[in-house]
Amino acid sequence: MHDVTEAPTSPRGRIRGEYLGAGIAAVLTLAAFLVPRIASEQWRSKLYAGSAPIFGNWLPHVGWGSVPAIAIAILVIRFGPAMAQWLPWRRLLTVSWVAAMAWAFALAMIDGWQRGFAARLTDGHEYLYEVPAVRDIPAMLRGFSDRILDFQPDSWTTHVSGHPPGALLFFVLLDRIGLRGGAWAGLACLLIGSSAIVAVAVTLRALGAEDRARQALPFLTIAPAAVWIAVSADAMFAGVTAWAVALLAIAVRRPLVAVGSGVLFGLGSYLSYGLVIMVVPALAVLIAGRTLRPLLPAALGALIVVSAFTLAGFWWLDGYHLVVERYYQGIAAERPYAYWVWANLAATVCAVGLATAAGLPSALRRPFDATALLVAAALCAILVADLSGLSKAETERIWLPFDLWLLAATAFLPRSSTRVWLFLQALGTLVLAHTILTNW
């Protein structure tokens, strides 16, 4: 299978597209940072984000991760593009995954071991806070929905209540096998989350776009999204769903593999309600593969997961409706939609970088290209999530499962400017990590 692409765009038109995409993204992001600075204190207090549009607080700082992060960035900028072209495929994936983990860990260490990594998931609003009290997993699943709404004596913490029970169950199982505490939880999220870049590359290759995958891998390796990959459960969600898409792409030629894809899609929907939107990238894979053969086995795999949780006592739709109610019991009721509906997109730019925005115009001009289809699907998923109003702020981490596919737009940047865009990606990431103390 090979990509079907349109006639090559003229160099001048391509350059104009790059500058236009990056320019619009830069202006949007600048505006999102400036508006809260010039707005009234009363309005700003309703944003509940000290460094809006990023959830965190302004605090210029350095840490022992600063030098390693800079060194990794320099190595990827200098050697990454060439290595991505000549390294054998499996070795390239391994090197990219290791480098991505190192990059994410180094960025976390800018905030220090405790603040940046080991204690991130032990906060009173996080999953690990509830883990010690879960002594009976079947009972937890049966009574999960009863504890979603706020202002009850036994209400779940913010993050547990905001997600289906699969998210809490993941950390409970880690605890059961002896991997207790924030450091082990952070390591699990780092390993699974950073593996998503490999899943993206595997997907593109399975759809006949290995060249695109090789071009995008250096950008995926030092993606700005790594700021949140080492420290949030959403990184784990991104890894699970990325491999669901990858297995579906492999199933284009080997349909039975789609059962595994369906299982992962099903698990994803029980990790976060919003991940049902991953059906959009899944459809993009089937369109790119020009086949519906994987659909039935994938549906069977998803049904296995849905049946397991339902028989255990948790009905997904009940949980979803209660979560929407809980959402408006909290600060979401005060956060202004008129700001966040576009500031969320600025936060996304911070997570994917200007290089992704620069590559978008070229990607969207190639509707029959497999990589472009996945990029367009990711963009559609983000817009659906944004317009829903159920994601106001914190989208730099919440939308990680979509952002990693959007990063594939960098495959459409000309190779002659790869290092320039990689430099801008790394610079923006390092500035963000050193000036904002993020909450995740």
GUDREN-766938 format. One line per 8 residues: number of its first residue (from 1); their letters; for each residue x, y, z of C-alpha. Coordinates in pm, whole numbers, plus 50000, padded with zeros to 5 digits. Layout:
# residues N
NUM	A	X/Y/Z  ...
//
This chain:
# residues 440
1	MHDVTEAP	50000/50000/50000  50130/50344/49913  50019/50695/49985  49828/50873/49714  49942/51233/49712  49862/51536/49506  50105/51707/49276  50397/51860/49465
9	TSPRGRIR	50336/52208/49598  50569/52476/49470  50855/52559/49710  50732/52916/49744  50376/52804/49823  50501/52547/50071  50714/52804/50253  50421/53046/50267
17	GEYLGAGI	50208/52767/50415  50468/52691/50682  50500/53053/50786  50124/53105/50780  50055/52800/50997  50329/52882/51247  50239/53250/51247  49870/53191/51325
25	AAVLTLAA	49964/52948/51602  50216/53193/51750  49965/53481/51750  49696/53260/51904  49931/53146/52180  50062/53496/52250  49706/53626/52278  49610/53345/52515
33	FLVPRIAS	49898/53436/52745  49842/53812/52721  49465/53833/52773  49477/53708/53136  49763/53948/53209  49562/54256/53103  49220/54142/53223  49067/54235/53557
41	EQWRSKLY	49170/54047/53867  48812/53928/53920  48791/53777/53570  49142/53630/53593  49060/53456/53920  48787/53258/53742  49040/53099/53506  49186/52884/53786
49	AGSAPIFG	49518/52869/53605  49795/53097/53726  49985/53074/53397  49684/53049/53164  49646/52898/52911  49885/52649/53077  49774/52504/53409  50050/52604/53646
57	NWLPHVGW	50220/52909/53792  50484/53147/53665  50811/53060/53838  51142/53088/53650  51362/52807/53778  51632/52557/53687  51697/52208/53813  51936/51920/53772
65	GSVPAIAI	51736/51812/53468  51817/52136/53285  52158/52036/53147  52053/51683/53040  51743/51824/52868  51953/52074/52673  52205/51801/52584  51932/51565/52459
73	AILVIRFG	51782/51844/52249  52120/51924/52091  52187/51557/52011  51846/51505/51849  51871/51828/51649  52223/51744/51532  52195/51372/51464  51824/51287/51473
81	PAMAQWLP	51723/51373/51114  52009/51174/50959  51968/50877/51193  51596/50869/51121  51676/50811/50753  51948/50542/50773  51897/50346/51095  51730/50003/51053
89	WRRLLTVS	51362/50031/51139  51354/49839/51469  51670/50000/51596  51531/50342/51506  51217/50275/51707  51421/50163/52006  51653/50463/51995  51359/50701/51954
97	WVAAMAWA	51171/50550/52248  51474/50564/52477  51549/50922/52374  51185/51025/52424  51186/50875/52776  51511/51051/52859  51375/51381/52724  51053/51357/52927
105	FALAMIDG	51236/51253/53244  51493/51532/53211  51215/51789/53168  51043/51657/53481  51368/51681/53674  51386/52054/53604  51127/52073/53884  51322/51827/54102
113	WQRGFAAR	51278/51461/54195  50987/51506/54437  50804/51801/54281  50877/51698/53925  50831/51322/53936  50792/51110/54251  50521/51317/54422  50323/51432/54119
121	LTDGHEYL	50068/51149/54132  50035/51149/54512  49847/51479/54535  49517/51475/54721  49328/51518/54393  49506/51228/54222  49449/50854/54182  49708/50731/54430
129	YEVPAVRD	49530/50911/54711  49242/50663/54677  49447/50348/54619  49504/50244/54985  49130/50243/55054  49049/50007/54765  49063/49671/54941  48790/49502/54739
137	IPAMLRGF	48815/49562/54363  48474/49409/54272  48306/49622/54540  48487/49931/54411  48358/49868/54057  48002/49800/54174  47982/50115/54380  48197/50340/54164
145	SDRILDFQ	47915/50551/54018  47763/50614/54362  48071/50814/54463  48114/51032/54152  47909/51335/54259  48075/51586/54489  47974/51699/54839  47922/51348/54971
153	PDSWTTHV	48116/51200/55265  48273/50938/55038  48302/51133/54710  48594/51031/54493  48882/51275/54454  48877/51507/54152  49065/51285/53910  48911/50957/54014
161	SGHPPGAL	48559/51097/53990  48632/51252/53651  48722/50922/53486  48577/50573/53451  48708/50315/53702  48973/50181/53464  49207/50466/53553  49192/50399/53927
169	LFFVLLDR	49204/50024/53862  49534/50063/53677  49703/50221/53979  49540/49977/54218  49683/49687/54017  50027/49850/54021  50000/49864/54398  49885/49501/54416
177	IGLRGGAW	50194/49375/54232  50424/49568/54466  50489/49879/54256  50365/50119/54521  50401/50494/54545  50441/50792/54318  50776/50698/54170  50655/50363/54035
185	AGLACLLI	50331/50520/53911  50526/50797/53740  50761/50544/53581  50468/50342/53446  50314/50654/53293  50651/50754/53148  50715/50412/52989  50367/50370/52844
193	GSSAIVAV	50321/50733/52749  50651/50771/52566  50587/50445/52378  50307/50630/52197  50562/50786/51962  50662/50435/51853  50295/50349/51802  50252/50652/51576
201	AVTLRALG	50552/50548/51366  50435/50186/51349  50092/50303/51233  50233/50516/50953  50459/50235/50833  50172/49985/50840  49977/50222/50614  50264/50243/50367
209	AEDRARQA	50408/50573/50492  50745/50473/50636  50911/50780/50484  50665/51003/50665  50725/50814/50989  51101/50857/50961  51062/51227/50889  50833/51279/51191
217	LPFLTIAP	51023/51067/51446  51279/51333/51553  50989/51571/51620  50798/51306/51811  51109/51227/52014  51154/51578/52152  50791/51682/52140  50690/51961/52381
225	AAVWIAVS	50417/51724/52502  50692/51545/52696  50654/51813/52967  50335/51626/53067  50423/51272/52962  50638/51192/53265  50393/51323/53520  50032/51254/53424
233	ADAMFAGV	49802/50957/53387  49690/51106/53057  50026/51000/52915  49935/50642/52997  49598/50693/52831  49779/50825/52523  50001/50517/52508  49712/50272/52536
241	TAWAVALL	49505/50438/52264  49805/50497/52037  49874/50124/52035  49505/50060/51971  49536/50267/51653  49867/50099/51563  49720/49748/51594  49425/49856/51384
249	AIAVRRPL	49665/49974/51112  49847/49639/51125  49508/49467/51103  49453/49621/50760  49662/49327/50633  49618/49094/50929  49252/49135/51035  49265/48914/51343
257	VAVGSGVL	49509/49160/51506  49211/49393/51524  49081/49198/51826  49376/49333/52026  49309/49679/51886  48947/49659/51999  49050/49550/52348  49279/49854/52377
265	FGLGSYLS	49013/50088/52240  48773/49942/52493  49022/49988/52776  49080/50345/52660  48711/50426/52693  48726/50301/53055  49032/50513/53128  48876/50841/53013
273	YGLVIMVV	48528/50918/52886  48667/51156/52625  48867/50880/52460  48559/50754/52279  48655/51031/52035  48949/50810/51934  48698/50652/51699  48786/50938/51463
281	PALAVLIA	49154/50835/51417  49034/50474/51397  48807/50563/51105  49098/50747/50943  49302/50426/50956  49025/50226/50790  48983/50491/50520  49359/50502/50459
289	GRTLRPLL	49369/50123/50447  49068/50111/50216  48911/49823/50406  48648/49749/50669  48774/49396/50738  48924/49483/51079  48598/49641/51196  48419/49326/51315
297	PAALGALI	48711/49174/51511  48787/49517/51660  48425/49552/51771  48449/49204/51926  48760/49304/52121  48594/49623/52248  48282/49427/52342  48491/49197/52563
305	VVSAFTLA	48605/49496/52769  48262/49660/52782  48104/49331/52891  48365/49278/53162  48311/49620/53322  47933/49599/53282  47913/49254/53442  48138/49385/53721
313	GFWWLDGY	47872/49646/53798  47982/49964/53621  47759/50100/53344  47958/50346/53130  47666/50574/53038  47564/50618/53402  47919/50717/53486  47937/50962/53196
321	HLVVERYY	47616/51146/53289  47723/51170/53652  48065/51302/53552  47907/51580/53347  47706/51676/53657  48019/51657/53876  48209/51868/53621  47973/52159/53677
329	QGIAAERP	47980/52113/54054  48340/52232/54048  48544/52515/53904  48433/52433/53548  48111/52621/53622  48314/52940/53668  48581/52900/53402  48474/53122/53108
337	YAYWVWAN	48399/52921/52795  48451/53233/52580  48821/53230/52676  48895/52860/52703  48729/52762/52375  49022/52924/52192  49281/52926/52471  49256/52545/52480
345	LAATVCAV	49392/52549/52126  49678/52773/52238  49759/52519/52510  49762/52255/52237  50013/52462/52041  50232/52461/52353  50208/52080/52360  50276/52017/51989
353	GLATAAGL	50497/52315/51902  50510/52563/51616  50663/52301/51385  50338/52105/51395  50141/52417/51308  50388/52484/51026  50331/52137/50883  49950/52149/50906
361	PSALRRPF	49879/52347/50585  50077/52100/50374  49916/51804/50551  49562/51931/50504  49623/51983/50131  49677/51607/50088  49340/51450/50176  49432/51108/50032
369	DATALLVA	49766/51074/50207  49751/50824/50498  49954/51045/50730  49748/51349/50640  49428/51157/50716  49551/51079/51067  49657/51440/51121  49316/51563/51006
377	AALCAILV	49145/51307/51229  49345/51425/51532  49253/51785/51454  48885/51690/51425  48899/51503/51757  49051/51808/51927  48786/52040/51784  48505/51808/51897
385	ADLSGLSK	48652/51793/52248  48700/52169/52251  48352/52266/52135  48192/52027/52382  48280/52262/52666  48383/51964/52879  48750/52056/52852  48812/52403/52985
393	AETERIWL	49182/52434/53069  49439/52160/53138  49409/52043/52778  49786/52035/52739  49767/51703/52925  49403/51598/52869  49447/51601/52491  49777/51413/52484
401	PFDLWLLA	49608/51112/52314  49513/51340/52024  49821/51566/52025  50062/51284/51947  49882/51217/51618  49873/51587/51536  50254/51588/51566  50266/51368/51256
409	ATAFLPRS	50208/51690/51058  50580/51756/51099  50636/51483/50838  50526/51736/50576  50797/51989/50657  51076/52007/50397  51387/51814/50500  51602/52117/50432
417	STRVWLFL	51444/52300/50726  51410/52006/50965  51685/52117/51203  51551/52472/51217  51208/52352/51321  51354/52101/51566  51550/52385/51724  51236/52595/51762
425	QALGTLVL	51051/52297/51912  51324/52234/52167  51367/52602/52248  50997/52653/52310  50980/52342/52529  51280/52443/52738  51151/52797/52787  50813/52665/52899
433	AHTILTNW	50964/52408/53136  51196/52666/53293  50947/52953/53333  50625/52775/53436  50589/52538/53729  50330/52309/53576  50078/52122/53788  50119/51794/53601
//
